[in-house]
Amino acid sequence: MLAIIKTGGKQYKVAEGDKIKVEKLEGEAGAKITFEEVLFVGDEKDAKIGAPFIKGAKVESTIVSQGRHKKVWGIKHKPKKRYKVKFGHKQLFTEVEITKIA
């Protein structure tokens, strides 16, 4: 059984047992989270496509950990003005494990 969910402005293709990293969600490790915005549910025999979401469909998951990605470097530069700034950013993420697609 496959599902496509929307969270944090992005879409993720998930199946039961998958571990995915999504944008930061509130909660401690071990907490349950339910994704209500389900765009697609199906397998080889049957498929349901939402317009834009499927009513009554839910994807249940458990928070595995909270963390930060590796640092990404960026540069601001204004030509002919002697202005150059280097900066770094670490994006926060939540790792979740999909437990049930209903």
Secondary structure, 3 states (H helix, E strand, C coil): CEEEEEECCEEEEEECCCEEEEECCCCCCCCEEEECCEEEEECCCCEEECCCCCCCCCEEEEEEEEEECCCEEEEEEECCCCEEEEEEECCEEEEEEEEEEC
